[in-house]
């Protein structure tokens, strides 16, 4: 008679446990990498702003744990508009600041200055609300307009 021999039950159990541990380790590694990217956000801190009648410069630090991309900057407040009779009228509104067609990015722990041009009439001495819009959210800051380069 021809007898077939297989592996012993102890070796079979060791192989099955080893394969199971490898699969569990791979699954846990994959889940941890997935959770690590889900929780990563860029958090901006606006440390200073210079607002003049023609441009806005923001000094920004990324205090988050992921790169932050600035999608838009808007300014809310009172703007002056020239009229046809040579005078000006003031109107409260929100405008979008021109970033020149770029979306600046700031790496985690990094800092940058972002300058954008303003076409509407900023009124010197007024306080303006500045909103920085990123993929992670919106950040507000207030700045007083000056004729030169002050905050």
VENNOR-V817883 format. One record per run of one state. SS is the DSSP state (alpha for helix, beta for strand, coil for the rest). FROM is the first residue (numbers start at 1). LEN is the number of residues. If there is no record, write none. Layout:
[[SS & FROM & LEN] [SS & FROM & LEN]]
This chain:
[[coil & 1 & 8] [alpha & 9 & 30] [coil & 39 & 5] [beta & 44 & 8] [coil & 52 & 3] [beta & 55 & 8] [coil & 63 & 5] [beta & 68 & 15] [coil & 83 & 5] [beta & 88 & 9] [coil & 97 & 1] [beta & 98 & 1] [coil & 99 & 6] [beta & 105 & 2] [coil & 107 & 4] [beta & 111 & 7] [coil & 118 & 3] [beta & 121 & 2] [coil & 123 & 4] [beta & 127 & 8] [coil & 135 & 3] [beta & 138 & 7] [coil & 145 & 7]]
